[in-house]
Amino acid sequence: MANPDVQALDQRLSRVEKQNEQILKCVMKKKDQDSFFSLVEENKERGNWSGRFDFFLSCLGYAVGLGNVWRFPYLAYKNGGGAFFIPYCICLGIVGIPIFFMELSLGQYSSCGPVTCWKFAPLFTGIGYGMVAVSALVAIYYNMIIAWAIYYLFASFTSELPWETCIGKSWSTALCLDNVNMTDEAGCQSMNWRLNTTLGTCYDDNDVLRGMFNETLAKENDIKRILPSQEYFDYVAIGQGNSGGIDDLGPVNWKLVLCYLAAFIFVVLTLSKSIKTSGKVVYFTATFPYVVLIILFVRGLTLEGSSAGIEFYITPDLSKLSDSQVWKDAAVQIFFSLSASWGGLIALSSYNRFHNDCLADAITVAFGNCLTSFFAGFVIFSYLGNLATTLDVPVGEVADSGPSLAFVVYPYAVTKIPPSPFWAIIFFLMLITLGVDSEFVLVETVTTSALDRFPTLRKYKFVTVVTICFTFFLLGLTLTTNGGNYMLTVMDDYSGGWNVLVIALLECISVGYVYGVRRFLDDIETMIGKSFCGPVGFPWFVAKWWWAICWCLLTPLAVTFVLIFSWATYEGYSDKRDKYPEWADALGWMMTMFVLVTIFVASLCVFIRTPGSFGERMKYLTTPTNEWGPALVKHRREAKKYVDKWDTSFEVDPHGKEALENEVSPNDINVEMYDKPGKENLAYVSDRL
């Protein structure tokens, strides 16, 4: 018979070993703890943000992009100036923030990316694939704009900016600003130039335009002076002036290819590691644009004519509010500005800790993004006012949208501000940092979706990111040709337009009516508790009914209105047939249909693979699967008390990964590591066992 003392000793040793195992697990968790935010990484498999601020800046950087600088200011002055903020803020409240909050909640609750977060209603899985398709299309052309900024950044490292003047430049034309003399009829005659009283111009013996004596008459005949920066952009930077349109792409510009490649290399280096790498990069890329905008604003206020530009920007025209086009522009800008329904918000929030206050994040980021757009308008129009004064033209004639504002108007404006190369360098650095934040998330959306769909790829993330970026690079090579800007315009107009509105509408239907808005609100309460916005502690039970009304009524109605109005007023490129033939519209519709077909084909495949009759399939595909819910068992246990009133079959541990019942929390112990001569490292532990 065994000695009882030996048996007792063995039992005690066994208990000590178990306690030591638990202590070691706690020590390892302590190593994973963030020193600043005191946060422990919860999801070892997917990873989490190092801290809440990483996520906040990533969301802010994703939402705040190039569109805030060139698209919003243009829309504001076009649609009634200060009056535009009324429909814009209304659309922000009933469309922008509700969709933003829904997507953050969906990703955080499920810890899944846009492809795999639809387990609450598998029939809508196609929405996720549609989001990935949108992000992929936008990532291809968006990085080309960043490549332009990189090109201009390198070109700015010189004592004199190359687009400062037309004189002596081989790329300039007769209509370039410095090549056209503003004079009178007597001045033309004194130079022995031939007068054309019909056009208000004068020509030399070779019929080359030399001057204008009546600029108003010349403009009526479509003869306008061209800024040096415009001709530099057209003939040197992107080569668009050497192309007759989208059907004349021409050769590849090798300089743009290198800049385009450099932009993707930066993305690969940032995203190839864990989410923590990009979370640290955004500390610079998300904050630097604000520093530059403030500096540029202060400098802009000192320029002659800046007040006229700002006045033009904010002067309200309330009569515009009766125009439905203004409301449509406001709603579309909200989607474009917040990057809602692109999948990126779900991808970012899927790396959050389960109890992160996603509602506070949604409100803060959404308002921060819109205030950035508003402030950027002041910055841009202070310089536009100065440029209008310099050229002696109305502000409305120098204000434009898109690349013309960022790569033509502003570059020429900085040539009037000494030292101009310095101001050009910080401006294009700002454009690059504004763009890369959004590009990071666009590529991360595709990457996260691939890793979630095929978990075995997680240990090959570097290869996955390189493969995705290289594919995008090859697909975008047409954008580096002389006619690449025409192709970029088509992609910008169609890839993230109507299809995004359709995605938003389907999201509202799936969450509000199929899954059930009240159950979704309970899911959110599981995460954020009975109050939100931190120490302020606003009661959740008051706010949640507002979100229910938005998701089930206001948001879908607003999105449907914009969709119907957009289709009813659609004209395409009918007024630009010289540059965009009919097949350009067809190409754009193919991009739109690619996303829509992806949505419905993916859902159809799920339906076909599901066994049973039509009714059985529909019931199964509109019912949460046993895997739906939080990723970790401890959080599923918390959720069960809410879920039981909706679904008694909810499984706490569907994958059999139940944690030890008596597992020690890393916060239950204090660990002190030190070395003693001649001894191994010892861990002295005081615990509450």
Helices and strands as residue ranges (DSSP letters): H 4-31, H 52-63, H 66-70, H 72-78, G 81-84, H 85-91, I 92-96, H 97-110, G 122-124, H 125-155, G 177-179, E 181-182, H 185-190, E 194-196, E 201-203, E 209-212, H 215-220, H 228-232, I 233-237, G 240-242, H 254-271, H 275-285, H 288-301, H 306-314, G 318-322, H 324-338, H 344-349, H 358-391, G 395-397, H 403-404, I 405-409, H 410-414, H 420-453, G 455-460, H 461-475, G 477-480, H 484-494, H 498-509, I 510-516, H 517-528, E 531-532, G 534-536, E 538-539, H 540-549, I 550-554, H 555-568, G 574-576, H 582-609, H 614-621, H 633-643, G 666-668, E 670-674, E 682-686
